[in-house]
């Protein structure tokens, strides 16, 4: 009788374990950033300029008239690792369509950020060592992305890992 009870409990546990494994394998993780309301929406974007991880100087004022995707990231940020290939794909696809992707390294070690960029991105990233750029946009955590239209106004803000598809949709919406 005792062996039968152990067998029944074991089979029940095995069924639960299999059901839980199937649940985890088939659940859909949120794959796009959340579009949020920012106090900057509709406002002229704060001034963004600085030295990139590769040592060049970048200023968003040089890209006047273009749509700018400004992404705040850090090498220690898991969702940033998830979205980096998507941003690189988007930047590559849009490079001839008047769209520029610029990163801002957020609260990070510069050496780690350089390694991250070598692995994941093909767009310039400004180093923001004291957080001045992040503060001017109200960024509290990466990844956070702002879309700035050709007139220099913030037209969208996204929090969380974004995708190339989501960025293309947002850019298409704000371009029209």
Phi, psi and omega in degrees: 000319182293321179296322179295319178296318178296318179296317180295316179296318179297316178296317178299317178297318179297318178297316178297318179297317178294316179298318179294320178298318178296318177302311181295324182287335185252356181287152181257116178280144177305125186248003179225155179291160175267129176280125185240161175275128177242145175300342180278346182304128181085350181266158173295132182296145174302157179294132178232118174202155179167185181270136180277171177298336179269000175095001178270165178261134178233138174223132179296339178296337177289343181254024179305137180092349179257158172277131182245129173257110183255114186245123176267124184216172175209149182293335181275359186266114180304310178298333177293322177297320179296318186274342185305313178297328178293317178295320178296316177300313180299314181300319180294314181295324188264000186303335180253011183245029177066028179237133181237135174254130177229132176263157172230118180284121191252118174045061189224162172278127186299320179296317178295320179295320178297318178298316178301313182295320178300324181281323196242338191228153179238022180235158182291145177232124179276137176277130181238070190297326181258004176078013183297317180292314179302316179297321182294336177262355180076024181283129179249340180200147175271162350278138175226135184231137176240141174252126182244126183282178182297341177271000179086013180261143176287122183245349177199152175220137183233138176240130182108176181290125180260170179237162177300320180296315180296316179297318179299320180293316180295315180297318178297320180294317184277345179281334185275000000 
